[in-house]
């Protein structure tokens, strides 16, 4: 699109869609968008870009008629704006296809894929390239990340240089394209972090998930390279027939990239990284959790293989500031620390709680979960969810988000999770919504408590309601 156009995004507050909106605006297009509900961090990003978000969905949001409509993958038939687009034949496309057509030609596509860790790993990789671009401007990265990278204060960047770093999402592309978005990105090199059963709304089983990742692997050219986690049989199966070089990373003594001497000191993690059995670097990361050390190793491995200097990798990881909604401290009120984490799967919940145990030893840990993702709303991982949440000292569950949209036979029953946790000796309770949770737990909170709020959505604005209620409790106690 050589000329400026009016482009409207339906479902603009999705992480990738909001980022795409900013990218298109940077290219000189006039952007409008709509969504059912806007919430941080993407609503804040769009506001900072002065991109209007119209709520709720309505035909009038498409007046004046746009030149092109981008349909988010959460939008299905029956949406009033989509139906109007189809009736009036306004040209439309998916987020992934416009990204491929408008931004990737002539670039070096570096894709980070996997069922866990890809947002953080992509952010780390982008920051490594950014630090390396100081002495070498040709390494300045363009990127698209499914979250706000705190080192940049944004989830996207478009530059005229070759490196383009992409978070490769395995979720489907649009109502008219049910293949994964990452199949549009044609990687020159890629990272594969984990492969587990996820997105139970679109994948029938684990073999279906593995098939998607095998197709992505099959797109990497012979001259390319794949950096793949060594601690997963599923990952090994997915990269087994790659036509390019495959470098495994992890703790296996035979892996090309191996972590040794891993040390956790509160929120700081350090380790020695070897490459092909030869010492590569001593790395320090200001983040807790073995999973984050693995994410950083993957980013370091891909960057090094693409020619990024070791010194830049060490410096970048040592100054990495994480991603919004990934172990993000939202407030400390009356000695209670409230942490926000984008929980979408039992494995992610487990690693989050393990990391918090390492960061805050001897502190009482609360897990407050909203079953909101399409996987967590289903009962397929009910037993795994119990095992993950049992790492906390106290657990509170909200009712399943929009439970009526899940078939009864497939629906998670949070009361079963609460009962199972209680049987194991972990205090657990079920509350209707965010307001009920705040009312229930505020009287029980003590100085030193850590409250991990686990949700991939807005969770009834609990991130603001809980600290406000704790502060109000103090006012009542002291008669202020």
Order of alpha helices (4+ residues) and beta strands (2+ residues): beta-alpha-beta-alpha-beta-beta-alpha-beta-alpha-beta-alpha-beta-beta-beta-beta-beta-beta-alpha-beta-alpha-beta-beta-beta-beta-alpha-alpha-beta-beta-alpha-beta-alpha-beta-alpha-beta-alpha-beta-alpha
